Amino acid sequence: MDLLLYIMVLLITGVAAGLATGLLGVGGGFIIVPALYFIMESMGIPMDTAIRTAFGTSLAVILPTALNGARSHYRRGFLDLKEAVPIGVLGFLGSMAGAYTAGIFSAEVLKSFFGALLLFIALQMIFSGKIDGGRELRGAALPLGFLAGLLSGLLGIGGGVVLVPLLVMVAGFDVLEAVGTSSLVIALTAAGGTVSYIYSGLGRAPLPFSAGYVNLLQFMVIVFMSVPFSWIGARLAHSVDVRYTRYLFIIMLILTGLRMIF
């Protein structure tokens, strides 16, 4: 792949991931992982190594991106630290367990699982506007953090794609509060997964400038765009009707999910 095209794809990936993080509280891993995987696949990197590097690098990007989005939501009063921190701690532990589990499965299994999850996310986003929760089940949010972390480590995503709707449906959060809480939780889950992928990938790095399964060059280029755009996404979440943006993400999720599976 031409170097200029390589950098441009990474920059565009950062913009999309940042907007998704701030706007929807989902981390952006569903954008970053397919983009990085397809890039490395085109470079001739073996499938197993490419998918794990995409997972590890995605989680590394999600950490600062989600923290920036969480700060924006906190300043607007839609992030309760007393609730988000314990959920995030369980997410951190779940993410480390998920990253360890990912080493057991083949790349084909992980790709298919990831593609199926993207299709599930698309359906969830289609119907999430009909979700309405109560306030009586807040204690259920704690185990949801571990579940989000497990998926985060296993598939290189932030886990917010599952956590946000579950916080609303099961734990009774309103949508903006769920997005704000998820932003902090996915930062903590990403931290756990990043550590695990660096450790498990020591001596197996497919590209220069890598720490285990985290490629530092890809990380820096994507973060350069994802962090400021997560702030923009958080502002948009509180000021505009996000329905049309959601439709674009749904279309992209369906197309990418089918591509990962087939």
C-alpha positions in Angstrom: 0.0 0.0 0.0 1.2 3.5 -0.9 2.5 5.4 2.2 0.3 8.5 1.5 -2.8 6.3 1.1 -1.8 4.4 4.2 -1.7 7.5 6.3 -4.9 8.9 4.8 -6.8 5.8 5.7 -5.5 5.9 9.2 -6.5 9.6 9.6 -10.0 9.0 8.2 -10.3 6.1 10.6 -9.4 8.4 13.5 -12.0 10.9 12.5 -14.8 8.3 12.3 -13.7 6.5 15.5 -13.6 9.8 17.4 -17.0 10.9 16.3 -18.5 7.5 17.2 -16.9 7.6 20.7 -18.2 11.1 21.6 -21.5 10.8 19.8 -22.6 7.3 20.7 -20.3 6.3 23.6 -19.2 3.1 21.7 -15.4 3.4 21.6 -15.0 3.2 17.8 -13.4 -0.2 17.8 -16.0 -1.4 15.3 -14.5 1.1 12.9 -10.8 0.8 13.8 -10.5 -3.0 13.8 -11.8 -3.7 10.3 -9.8 -0.7 8.9 -6.5 -1.9 10.4 -7.2 -5.6 9.6 -7.8 -4.8 5.9 -4.7 -2.5 5.7 -2.5 -5.2 7.2 -4.1 -7.9 5.1 -3.3 -5.9 2.0 0.4 -5.7 3.2 0.6 -9.5 3.2 0.7 -9.9 7.0 -0.6 -13.3 8.1 -4.2 -13.4 9.1 -3.7 -14.4 12.7 -1.2 -11.7 13.4 -3.1 -9.1 11.5 -6.4 -9.6 13.4 -4.6 -9.6 16.8 -2.6 -6.5 16.0 -5.8 -4.8 14.9 -7.5 -5.7 18.2 -4.5 -4.5 20.3 -4.0 -1.3 18.5 -7.7 -0.5 18.5 -7.8 -0.8 22.3 -4.8 1.4 22.6 -6.5 4.1 20.5 -9.8 3.8 22.4 -8.1 4.6 25.8 -7.2 8.3 25.2 -10.2 8.8 22.8 -12.7 7.5 25.3 -11.1 9.5 28.2 -11.5 12.7 26.2 -15.1 11.9 25.4 -15.8 11.1 29.1 -14.4 14.4 30.2 -16.7 16.2 27.9 -19.7 14.3 29.1 -18.7 14.8 32.8 -18.5 18.6 32.4 -22.1 18.5 31.0 -23.3 16.5 34.0 -24.0 13.2 32.3 -21.3 11.1 34.0 -21.6 10.0 37.6 -18.1 8.8 38.7 -19.5 7.0 41.7 -21.3 4.7 39.4 -18.9 4.6 36.4 -15.7 3.8 38.3 -16.8 0.5 39.9 -18.4 -0.6 36.6 -15.1 0.3 34.8 -13.0 -1.7 37.3 -14.9 -4.8 36.5 -14.6 -3.9 32.9 -10.8 -3.7 33.2 -10.7 -7.2 34.7 -13.1 -8.6 32.1 -11.0 -7.0 29.3 -7.8 -8.8 30.5 -9.7 -12.1 30.6 -11.1 -11.5 27.1 -7.7 -10.6 25.6 -6.3 -13.9 27.1 -9.2 -15.9 25.7 -8.6 -14.3 22.2 -5.3 -16.1 22.0 -7.1 -19.5 22.1 -9.2 -19.0 18.9 -8.1 -18.9 15.3 -8.3 -15.7 13.2 -11.2 -17.2 11.2 -13.2 -17.7 14.3 -12.4 -14.2 15.6 -13.2 -12.6 12.3 -16.6 -14.4 12.0 -17.4 -13.6 15.6 -16.5 -9.9 15.1 -18.6 -9.7 11.9 -21.6 -11.2 13.6 -21.2 -8.8 16.5 -21.2 -5.9 14.0 -24.5 -7.1 12.5 -25.9 -7.4 16.0 -24.8 -3.9 16.8 -26.5 -2.6 13.6 -29.8 -4.2 14.7 -29.4 -2.8 18.2 -28.8 0.7 16.7 -31.9 0.3 14.5 -34.2 -0.5 17.4 -32.5 1.4 20.3 -34.7 4.4 19.8 -37.6 2.3 21.1 -35.6 1.4 24.3 -37.0 2.9 27.6 -35.6 1.8 31.0 -36.7 2.3 34.6 -34.6 3.5 37.5 -35.0 0.6 39.8 -32.3 -1.8 38.6 -29.1 0.3 39.0 -27.3 -2.5 40.8 -27.4 -4.6 37.5 -24.9 -2.2 36.0 -21.9 -3.8 37.8 -21.9 -7.2 36.0 -22.6 -5.4 32.7 -19.2 -3.8 33.1 -17.5 -7.2 33.2 -19.5 -8.4 30.1 -18.5 -5.3 28.2 -14.8 -5.8 29.2 -14.9 -9.4 28.2 -16.1 -8.4 24.7 -13.6 -5.6 24.7 -10.6 -7.8 25.2 -11.9 -10.6 23.0 -12.7 -8.4 20.0 -10.6 -5.2 20.3 -13.7 -3.0 20.8 -14.5 -0.7 23.7 -17.5 -2.7 24.7 -19.8 0.4 24.6 -21.8 -1.1 21.7 -23.2 -3.6 24.1 -22.9 -1.5 27.3 -24.9 1.5 26.2 -28.2 -0.3 25.3 -27.9 -2.6 28.3 -27.4 0.3 30.7 -30.6 1.8 29.4 -32.7 -1.4 29.1 -31.4 -3.3 32.2 -30.0 -0.6 34.6 -32.4 2.2 33.9 -30.0 4.9 32.6 -31.3 7.6 30.3 -29.5 7.6 26.9 -27.2 10.5 27.4 -26.2 9.3 30.9 -25.5 5.8 29.5 -23.3 7.3 26.8 -21.4 9.4 29.3 -20.9 6.5 31.7 -19.9 4.1 28.9 -17.2 6.6 27.8 -15.3 6.2 31.1 -16.0 2.5 31.4 -14.7 1.7 27.9 -11.5 3.7 28.7 -10.8 1.4 31.6 -11.7 -1.8 29.6 -9.4 -0.6 26.8 -6.6 -0.1 29.3 -6.9 -3.7 30.5 -7.0 -5.1 27.0 -4.1 -3.0 25.8 -1.8 -4.3 28.6 -2.8 -7.9 27.7 -2.2 -7.5 24.0 1.2 -5.9 24.5 2.3 -8.7 26.8 0.9 -11.6 24.7 2.4 -10.1 21.5 6.0 -9.7 22.8 8.4 -11.0 20.2 5.6 -11.4 17.6 5.2 -7.9 16.3 4.4 -7.9 12.5 5.4 -4.3 11.8 8.2 -1.9 13.0 7.5 0.4 15.8 5.3 -2.1 17.7 4.9 -3.0 21.3 3.6 -6.6 21.2 0.4 -6.5 19.3 0.1 -2.7 19.5 1.5 -0.8 16.5 2.7 2.6 17.8 2.7 4.2 14.3 -0.9 3.3 13.6 -1.8 4.3 17.2 -0.3 7.8 16.9 -1.8 8.7 13.5 -5.3 7.5 14.5 -5.2 9.2 17.9 -4.1 12.5 16.3 -7.6 12.7 14.8 -9.7 10.5 17.2 -9.1 12.6 20.3 -10.2 16.0 19.0 -13.1 14.4 17.1 -14.3 12.6 20.2 -14.7 16.1 21.8 -16.7 17.2 18.7 -18.8 14.1 18.9 -19.6 14.7 22.5 -20.8 18.2 21.8 -22.9 17.0 18.9 -24.5 14.4 21.2 -25.9 17.2 23.4 -26.9 19.6 20.6 -28.2 17.8 17.5 -30.6 15.1 16.4 -28.2 12.2 15.8 -30.7 10.0 13.9 -29.0 10.6 10.5 -25.6 10.0 11.9 -26.8 6.8 13.4 -28.2 5.6 10.0 -24.8 6.1 8.4 -23.1 4.1 11.1 -25.7 1.3 10.7 -25.1 1.1 7.0 -21.3 0.9 7.6 -21.7 -1.7 10.3 -23.8 -4.0 8.0 -21.4 -3.7 5.1 -18.3 -4.2 7.2 -19.9 -7.1 9.2 -20.7 -8.9 6.0 -17.2 -8.3 4.7 -15.6 -9.7 7.8 -17.8 -12.9 7.7 -17.7 -13.6 4.0 
